[in-house]
Amino acid sequence: MFLFNSLRNNRVLSLTNSDAGELEARYVATDVGATLGKVGGLGGKRSKNSLEDFRSSKFILGVENGMVKFDYDTTPKKMGMFASLFKPSYRSSQERKERVMKNISVENARWIGSLLNELSDEQIRDAFRAAGYDQQTMNGFVAVIRDRINQLNKLNAPVSASSN
């Protein structure tokens, strides 16, 4: 999934703003390739940095009770279920990610979509260019990312009880 990377692949950098002389927090994804593929738990068919898997994966499955249902399943599969018994920290980290992904409201998803929509395709392309992607792969990822931003922006607002 595009928007949600594991915490160990992200960093917050503190930089001094040269104009104001104040510290600013800069949020940096240090391994964007871990997000660009197919989601899957231990023993599953997870992939990283695969345009075809990223393109063919779903993003939003729907909305239920005002919460966005993302296509995000990291439940260990096959031998991964057995292996996860011996690594409780892995299992708990996956459960934590699952809980977070089940608690994103339509309002919050649309909000991040509106912020991401301010990025031009060229700005998104620049990130891939800086990482050394070839033109065709870069353009493919940009198209999928733009589509996912559009999906966030098109989410329907939850119907309030007073409007029924």
MODELLER restraints for C-alpha pairs under 7 A, 6 or more apart:
rsr = mdl.restraints
at = mdl.atoms
rsr.add(forms.Gaussian(group=physical.xy_distance, feature=features.Distance(at['CA:1:A'], at['CA:35:A']), mean=5.33, stdev=0.5))
rsr.add(forms.Gaussian(group=physical.xy_distance, feature=features.Distance(at['CA:1:A'], at['CA:36:A']), mean=6.29, stdev=0.5))
rsr.add(forms.Gaussian(group=physical.xy_distance, feature=features.Distance(at['CA:1:A'], at['CA:39:A']), mean=6.82, stdev=0.5))
rsr.add(forms.Gaussian(group=physical.xy_distance, feature=features.Distance(at['CA:1:A'], at['CA:59:A']), mean=6.81, stdev=0.5))
rsr.add(forms.Gaussian(group=physical.xy_distance, feature=features.Distance(at['CA:2:A'], at['CA:35:A']), mean=5.51, stdev=0.5))
rsr.add(forms.Gaussian(group=physical.xy_distance, feature=features.Distance(at['CA:2:A'], at['CA:36:A']), mean=6.27, stdev=0.5))
rsr.add(forms.Gaussian(group=physical.xy_distance, feature=features.Distance(at['CA:2:A'], at['CA:145:A']), mean=6.98, stdev=0.5))
rsr.add(forms.Gaussian(group=physical.xy_distance, feature=features.Distance(at['CA:5:A'], at['CA:35:A']), mean=5.78, stdev=0.5))
rsr.add(forms.Gaussian(group=physical.xy_distance, feature=features.Distance(at['CA:9:A'], at['CA:29:A']), mean=6.05, stdev=0.5))
rsr.add(forms.Gaussian(group=physical.xy_distance, feature=features.Distance(at['CA:9:A'], at['CA:30:A']), mean=5.25, stdev=0.5))
rsr.add(forms.Gaussian(group=physical.xy_distance, feature=features.Distance(at['CA:9:A'], at['CA:31:A']), mean=5.39, stdev=0.5))
rsr.add(forms.Gaussian(group=physical.xy_distance, feature=features.Distance(at['CA:10:A'], at['CA:28:A']), mean=5.64, stdev=0.5))
rsr.add(forms.Gaussian(group=physical.xy_distance, feature=features.Distance(at['CA:10:A'], at['CA:29:A']), mean=4.42, stdev=0.5))
rsr.add(forms.Gaussian(group=physical.xy_distance, feature=features.Distance(at['CA:10:A'], at['CA:30:A']), mean=5.45, stdev=0.5))
rsr.add(forms.Gaussian(group=physical.xy_distance, feature=features.Distance(at['CA:11:A'], at['CA:27:A']), mean=5.90, stdev=0.5))
rsr.add(forms.Gaussian(group=physical.xy_distance, feature=features.Distance(at['CA:11:A'], at['CA:28:A']), mean=5.21, stdev=0.5))
rsr.add(forms.Gaussian(group=physical.xy_distance, feature=features.Distance(at['CA:11:A'], at['CA:29:A']), mean=6.44, stdev=0.5))
rsr.add(forms.Gaussian(group=physical.xy_distance, feature=features.Distance(at['CA:11:A'], at['CA:30:A']), mean=6.98, stdev=0.5))
rsr.add(forms.Gaussian(group=physical.xy_distance, feature=features.Distance(at['CA:12:A'], at['CA:25:A']), mean=6.22, stdev=0.5))
rsr.add(forms.Gaussian(group=physical.xy_distance, feature=features.Distance(at['CA:12:A'], at['CA:26:A']), mean=5.52, stdev=0.5))
rsr.add(forms.Gaussian(group=physical.xy_distance, feature=features.Distance(at['CA:12:A'], at['CA:27:A']), mean=4.59, stdev=0.5))
rsr.add(forms.Gaussian(group=physical.xy_distance, feature=features.Distance(at['CA:12:A'], at['CA:28:A']), mean=6.18, stdev=0.5))
rsr.add(forms.Gaussian(group=physical.xy_distance, feature=features.Distance(at['CA:13:A'], at['CA:25:A']), mean=5.63, stdev=0.5))
rsr.add(forms.Gaussian(group=physical.xy_distance, feature=features.Distance(at['CA:13:A'], at['CA:26:A']), mean=5.01, stdev=0.5))
rsr.add(forms.Gaussian(group=physical.xy_distance, feature=features.Distance(at['CA:13:A'], at['CA:27:A']), mean=6.37, stdev=0.5))
rsr.add(forms.Gaussian(group=physical.xy_distance, feature=features.Distance(at['CA:14:A'], at['CA:23:A']), mean=6.12, stdev=0.5))
rsr.add(forms.Gaussian(group=physical.xy_distance, feature=features.Distance(at['CA:14:A'], at['CA:24:A']), mean=5.53, stdev=0.5))
rsr.add(forms.Gaussian(group=physical.xy_distance, feature=features.Distance(at['CA:14:A'], at['CA:25:A']), mean=4.74, stdev=0.5))
rsr.add(forms.Gaussian(group=physical.xy_distance, feature=features.Distance(at['CA:14:A'], at['CA:26:A']), mean=6.26, stdev=0.5))
rsr.add(forms.Gaussian(group=physical.xy_distance, feature=features.Distance(at['CA:15:A'], at['CA:23:A']), mean=5.41, stdev=0.5))
rsr.add(forms.Gaussian(group=physical.xy_distance, feature=features.Distance(at['CA:15:A'], at['CA:24:A']), mean=5.27, stdev=0.5))
rsr.add(forms.Gaussian(group=physical.xy_distance, feature=features.Distance(at['CA:15:A'], at['CA:25:A']), mean=6.49, stdev=0.5))
rsr.add(forms.Gaussian(group=physical.xy_distance, feature=features.Distance(at['CA:16:A'], at['CA:22:A']), mean=5.38, stdev=0.5))
rsr.add(forms.Gaussian(group=physical.xy_distance, feature=features.Distance(at['CA:16:A'], at['CA:23:A']), mean=4.40, stdev=0.5))
rsr.add(forms.Gaussian(group=physical.xy_distance, feature=features.Distance(at['CA:16:A'], at['CA:24:A']), mean=6.03, stdev=0.5))
rsr.add(forms.Gaussian(group=physical.xy_distance, feature=features.Distance(at['CA:17:A'], at['CA:23:A']), mean=6.06, stdev=0.5))
rsr.add(forms.Gaussian(group=physical.xy_distance, feature=features.Distance(at['CA:17:A'], at['CA:24:A']), mean=6.38, stdev=0.5))
rsr.add(forms.Gaussian(group=physical.xy_distance, feature=features.Distance(at['CA:33:A'], at['CA:48:A']), mean=5.66, stdev=0.5))
rsr.add(forms.Gaussian(group=physical.xy_distance, feature=features.Distance(at['CA:33:A'], at['CA:49:A']), mean=4.43, stdev=0.5))
rsr.add(forms.Gaussian(group=physical.xy_distance, feature=features.Distance(at['CA:34:A'], at['CA:48:A']), mean=4.91, stdev=0.5))
rsr.add(forms.Gaussian(group=physical.xy_distance, feature=features.Distance(at['CA:34:A'], at['CA:49:A']), mean=6.28, stdev=0.5))
rsr.add(forms.Gaussian(group=physical.xy_distance, feature=features.Distance(at['CA:35:A'], at['CA:48:A']), mean=6.61, stdev=0.5))
rsr.add(forms.Gaussian(group=physical.xy_distance, feature=features.Distance(at['CA:36:A'], at['CA:48:A']), mean=5.68, stdev=0.5))
rsr.add(forms.Gaussian(group=physical.xy_distance, feature=features.Distance(at['CA:36:A'], at['CA:49:A']), mean=4.73, stdev=0.5))
rsr.add(forms.Gaussian(group=physical.xy_distance, feature=features.Distance(at['CA:36:A'], at['CA:50:A']), mean=6.16, stdev=0.5))
rsr.add(forms.Gaussian(group=physical.xy_distance, feature=features.Distance(at['CA:36:A'], at['CA:51:A']), mean=6.96, stdev=0.5))
rsr.add(forms.Gaussian(group=physical.xy_distance, feature=features.Distance(at['CA:36:A'], at['CA:54:A']), mean=5.63, stdev=0.5))
rsr.add(forms.Gaussian(group=physical.xy_distance, feature=features.Distance(at['CA:37:A'], at['CA:47:A']), mean=4.98, stdev=0.5))
rsr.add(forms.Gaussian(group=physical.xy_distance, feature=features.Distance(at['CA:37:A'], at['CA:48:A']), mean=4.59, stdev=0.5))
rsr.add(forms.Gaussian(group=physical.xy_distance, feature=features.Distance(at['CA:37:A'], at['CA:49:A']), mean=5.25, stdev=0.5))
rsr.add(forms.Gaussian(group=physical.xy_distance, feature=features.Distance(at['CA:37:A'], at['CA:50:A']), mean=4.78, stdev=0.5))
rsr.add(forms.Gaussian(group=physical.xy_distance, feature=features.Distance(at['CA:37:A'], at['CA:51:A']), mean=6.51, stdev=0.5))
rsr.add(forms.Gaussian(group=physical.xy_distance, feature=features.Distance(at['CA:37:A'], at['CA:53:A']), mean=5.03, stdev=0.5))
rsr.add(forms.Gaussian(group=physical.xy_distance, feature=features.Distance(at['CA:37:A'], at['CA:54:A']), mean=4.23, stdev=0.5))
rsr.add(forms.Gaussian(group=physical.xy_distance, feature=features.Distance(at['CA:38:A'], at['CA:46:A']), mean=5.04, stdev=0.5))
rsr.add(forms.Gaussian(group=physical.xy_distance, feature=features.Distance(at['CA:38:A'], at['CA:47:A']), mean=4.96, stdev=0.5))
rsr.add(forms.Gaussian(group=physical.xy_distance, feature=features.Distance(at['CA:38:A'], at['CA:48:A']), mean=6.82, stdev=0.5))
rsr.add(forms.Gaussian(group=physical.xy_distance, feature=features.Distance(at['CA:38:A'], at['CA:53:A']), mean=5.31, stdev=0.5))
rsr.add(forms.Gaussian(group=physical.xy_distance, feature=features.Distance(at['CA:38:A'], at['CA:54:A']), mean=5.71, stdev=0.5))
rsr.add(forms.Gaussian(group=physical.xy_distance, feature=features.Distance(at['CA:38:A'], at['CA:57:A']), mean=6.26, stdev=0.5))
rsr.add(forms.Gaussian(group=physical.xy_distance, feature=features.Distance(at['CA:39:A'], at['CA:46:A']), mean=5.02, stdev=0.5))
rsr.add(forms.Gaussian(group=physical.xy_distance, feature=features.Distance(at['CA:39:A'], at['CA:47:A']), mean=6.86, stdev=0.5))
rsr.add(forms.Gaussian(group=physical.xy_distance, feature=features.Distance(at['CA:39:A'], at['CA:72:A']), mean=6.27, stdev=0.5))
rsr.add(forms.Gaussian(group=physical.xy_distance, feature=features.Distance(at['CA:39:A'], at['CA:73:A']), mean=6.59, stdev=0.5))
rsr.add(forms.Gaussian(group=physical.xy_distance, feature=features.Distance(at['CA:39:A'], at['CA:74:A']), mean=6.65, stdev=0.5))
rsr.add(forms.Gaussian(group=physical.xy_distance, feature=features.Distance(at['CA:40:A'], at['CA:46:A']), mean=4.31, stdev=0.5))
rsr.add(forms.Gaussian(group=physical.xy_distance, feature=features.Distance(at['CA:40:A'], at['CA:73:A']), mean=5.91, stdev=0.5))
rsr.add(forms.Gaussian(group=physical.xy_distance, feature=features.Distance(at['CA:40:A'], at['CA:74:A']), mean=4.67, stdev=0.5))
rsr.add(forms.Gaussian(group=physical.xy_distance, feature=features.Distance(at['CA:41:A'], at['CA:73:A']), mean=6.94, stdev=0.5))
rsr.add(forms.Gaussian(group=physical.xy_distance, feature=features.Distance(at['CA:41:A'], at['CA:74:A']), mean=3.79, stdev=0.5))
rsr.add(forms.Gaussian(group=physical.xy_distance, feature=features.Distance(at['CA:41:A'], at['CA:75:A']), mean=4.93, stdev=0.5))
rsr.add(forms.Gaussian(group=physical.xy_distance, feature=features.Distance(at['CA:41:A'], at['CA:76:A']), mean=4.45, stdev=0.5))
rsr.add(forms.Gaussian(group=physical.xy_distance, feature=features.Distance(at['CA:41:A'], at['CA:77:A']), mean=6.47, stdev=0.5))
rsr.add(forms.Gaussian(group=physical.xy_distance, feature=features.Distance(at['CA:42:A'], at['CA:76:A']), mean=4.58, stdev=0.5))
rsr.add(forms.Gaussian(group=physical.xy_distance, feature=features.Distance(at['CA:42:A'], at['CA:77:A']), mean=6.19, stdev=0.5))
rsr.add(forms.Gaussian(group=physical.xy_distance, feature=features.Distance(at['CA:42:A'], at['CA:80:A']), mean=4.65, stdev=0.5))
rsr.add(forms.Gaussian(group=physical.xy_distance, feature=features.Distance(at['CA:43:A'], at['CA:76:A']), mean=5.93, stdev=0.5))
rsr.add(forms.Gaussian(group=physical.xy_distance, feature=features.Distance(at['CA:43:A'], at['CA:77:A']), mean=4.88, stdev=0.5))
rsr.add(forms.Gaussian(group=physical.xy_distance, feature=features.Distance(at['CA:43:A'], at['CA:78:A']), mean=5.88, stdev=0.5))
rsr.add(forms.Gaussian(group=physical.xy_distance, feature=features.Distance(at['CA:43:A'], at['CA:79:A']), mean=5.83, stdev=0.5))
rsr.add(forms.Gaussian(group=physical.xy_distance, feature=features.Distance(at['CA:43:A'], at['CA:80:A']), mean=4.18, stdev=0.5))
rsr.add(forms.Gaussian(group=physical.xy_distance, feature=features.Distance(at['CA:44:A'], at['CA:76:A']), mean=6.54, stdev=0.5))
rsr.add(forms.Gaussian(group=physical.xy_distance, feature=features.Distance(at['CA:44:A'], at['CA:77:A']), mean=5.17, stdev=0.5))
rsr.add(forms.Gaussian(group=physical.xy_distance, feature=features.Distance(at['CA:51:A'], at['CA:137:A']), mean=6.85, stdev=0.5))
rsr.add(forms.Gaussian(group=physical.xy_distance, feature=features.Distance(at['CA:51:A'], at['CA:140:A']), mean=6.89, stdev=0.5))
rsr.add(forms.Gaussian(group=physical.xy_distance, feature=features.Distance(at['CA:51:A'], at['CA:141:A']), mean=6.32, stdev=0.5))
rsr.add(forms.Gaussian(group=physical.xy_distance, feature=features.Distance(at['CA:55:A'], at['CA:144:A']), mean=6.16, stdev=0.5))
rsr.add(forms.Gaussian(group=physical.xy_distance, feature=features.Distance(at['CA:58:A'], at['CA:71:A']), mean=5.77, stdev=0.5))
rsr.add(forms.Gaussian(group=physical.xy_distance, feature=features.Distance(at['CA:59:A'], at['CA:70:A']), mean=5.69, stdev=0.5))
rsr.add(forms.Gaussian(group=physical.xy_distance, feature=features.Distance(at['CA:59:A'], at['CA:71:A']), mean=5.26, stdev=0.5))
rsr.add(forms.Gaussian(group=physical.xy_distance, feature=features.Distance(at['CA:59:A'], at['CA:148:A']), mean=6.97, stdev=0.5))
rsr.add(forms.Gaussian(group=physical.xy_distance, feature=features.Distance(at['CA:60:A'], at['CA:69:A']), mean=5.94, stdev=0.5))
rsr.add(forms.Gaussian(group=physical.xy_distance, feature=features.Distance(at['CA:60:A'], at['CA:70:A']), mean=4.44, stdev=0.5))
rsr.add(forms.Gaussian(group=physical.xy_distance, feature=features.Distance(at['CA:60:A'], at['CA:71:A']), mean=5.84, stdev=0.5))
rsr.add(forms.Gaussian(group=physical.xy_distance, feature=features.Distance(at['CA:61:A'], at['CA:69:A']), mean=5.34, stdev=0.5))
rsr.add(forms.Gaussian(group=physical.xy_distance, feature=features.Distance(at['CA:61:A'], at['CA:70:A']), mean=5.51, stdev=0.5))
rsr.add(forms.Gaussian(group=physical.xy_distance, feature=features.Distance(at['CA:61:A'], at['CA:71:A']), mean=5.96, stdev=0.5))
rsr.add(forms.Gaussian(group=physical.xy_distance, feature=features.Distance(at['CA:62:A'], at['CA:68:A']), mean=6.11, stdev=0.5))
rsr.add(forms.Gaussian(group=physical.xy_distance, feature=features.Distance(at['CA:62:A'], at['CA:69:A']), mean=5.20, stdev=0.5))
rsr.add(forms.Gaussian(group=physical.xy_distance, feature=features.Distance(at['CA:63:A'], at['CA:69:A']), mean=5.49, stdev=0.5))
rsr.add(forms.Gaussian(group=physical.xy_distance, feature=features.Distance(at['CA:66:A'], at['CA:105:A']), mean=5.79, stdev=0.5))
rsr.add(forms.Gaussian(group=physical.xy_distance, feature=features.Distance(at['CA:66:A'], at['CA:106:A']), mean=5.88, stdev=0.5))
rsr.add(forms.Gaussian(group=physical.xy_distance, feature=features.Distance(at['CA:66:A'], at['CA:158:A']), mean=5.11, stdev=0.5))
rsr.add(forms.Gaussian(group=physical.xy_distance, feature=features.Distance(at['CA:67:A'], at['CA:102:A']), mean=7.00, stdev=0.5))
rsr.add(forms.Gaussian(group=physical.xy_distance, feature=features.Distance(at['CA:67:A'], at['CA:103:A']), mean=6.21, stdev=0.5))
rsr.add(forms.Gaussian(group=physical.xy_distance, feature=features.Distance(at['CA:67:A'], at['CA:104:A']), mean=5.57, stdev=0.5))
rsr.add(forms.Gaussian(group=physical.xy_distance, feature=features.Distance(at['CA:67:A'], at['CA:105:A']), mean=4.31, stdev=0.5))
rsr.add(forms.Gaussian(group=physical.xy_distance, feature=features.Distance(at['CA:67:A'], at['CA:106:A']), mean=5.62, stdev=0.5))
rsr.add(forms.Gaussian(group=physical.xy_distance, feature=features.Distance(at['CA:68:A'], at['CA:104:A']), mean=5.89, stdev=0.5))
rsr.add(forms.Gaussian(group=physical.xy_distance, feature=features.Distance(at['CA:68:A'], at['CA:105:A']), mean=5.85, stdev=0.5))
rsr.add(forms.Gaussian(group=physical.xy_distance, feature=features.Distance(at['CA:68:A'], at['CA:106:A']), mean=5.70, stdev=0.5))
rsr.add(forms.Gaussian(group=physical.xy_distance, feature=features.Distance(at['CA:69:A'], at['CA:102:A']), mean=6.55, stdev=0.5))
rsr.add(forms.Gaussian(group=physical.xy_distance, feature=features.Distance(at['CA:74:A'], at['CA:94:A']), mean=6.23, stdev=0.5))
rsr.add(forms.Gaussian(group=physical.xy_distance, feature=features.Distance(at['CA:84:A'], at['CA:90:A']), mean=6.59, stdev=0.5))
rsr.add(forms.Gaussian(group=physical.xy_distance, feature=features.Distance(at['CA:84:A'], at['CA:91:A']), mean=5.82, stdev=0.5))
rsr.add(forms.Gaussian(group=physical.xy_distance, feature=features.Distance(at['CA:106:A'], at['CA:155:A']), mean=6.55, stdev=0.5))
rsr.add(forms.Gaussian(group=physical.xy_distance, feature=features.Distance(at['CA:106:A'], at['CA:157:A']), mean=6.13, stdev=0.5))
rsr.add(forms.Gaussian(group=physical.xy_distance, feature=features.Distance(at['CA:106:A'], at['CA:158:A']), mean=6.95, stdev=0.5))
rsr.add(forms.Gaussian(group=physical.xy_distance, feature=features.Distance(at['CA:107:A'], at['CA:157:A']), mean=6.66, stdev=0.5))
rsr.add(forms.Gaussian(group=physical.xy_distance, feature=features.Distance(at['CA:109:A'], at['CA:152:A']), mean=5.89, stdev=0.5))
rsr.add(forms.Gaussian(group=physical.xy_distance, feature=features.Distance(at['CA:110:A'], at['CA:152:A']), mean=5.26, stdev=0.5))
rsr.add(forms.Gaussian(group=physical.xy_distance, feature=features.Distance(at['CA:110:A'], at['CA:153:A']), mean=5.08, stdev=0.5))
rsr.add(forms.Gaussian(group=physical.xy_distance, feature=features.Distance(at['CA:110:A'], at['CA:155:A']), mean=6.66, stdev=0.5))
rsr.add(forms.Gaussian(group=physical.xy_distance, feature=features.Distance(at['CA:113:A'], at['CA:149:A']), mean=5.34, stdev=0.5))
rsr.add(forms.Gaussian(group=physical.xy_distance, feature=features.Distance(at['CA:113:A'], at['CA:152:A']), mean=5.07, stdev=0.5))
rsr.add(forms.Gaussian(group=physical.xy_distance, feature=features.Distance(at['CA:113:A'], at['CA:153:A']), mean=5.29, stdev=0.5))
rsr.add(forms.Gaussian(group=physical.xy_distance, feature=features.Distance(at['CA:114:A'], at['CA:153:A']), mean=6.36, stdev=0.5))
rsr.add(forms.Gaussian(group=physical.xy_distance, feature=features.Distance(at['CA:116:A'], at['CA:149:A']), mean=6.56, stdev=0.5))
rsr.add(forms.Gaussian(group=physical.xy_distance, feature=features.Distance(at['CA:117:A'], at['CA:149:A']), mean=6.38, stdev=0.5))
rsr.add(forms.Gaussian(group=physical.xy_distance, feature=features.Distance(at['CA:121:A'], at['CA:142:A']), mean=6.61, stdev=0.5))
rsr.add(forms.Gaussian(group=physical.xy_distance, feature=features.Distance(at['CA:124:A'], at['CA:142:A']), mean=6.47, stdev=0.5))
rsr.add(forms.Gaussian(group=physical.xy_distance, feature=features.Distance(at['CA:125:A'], at['CA:138:A']), mean=6.43, stdev=0.5))
rsr.add(forms.Gaussian(group=physical.xy_distance, feature=features.Distance(at['CA:125:A'], at['CA:142:A']), mean=6.30, stdev=0.5))
rsr.add(forms.Gaussian(group=physical.xy_distance, feature=features.Distance(at['CA:128:A'], at['CA:138:A']), mean=5.86, stdev=0.5))
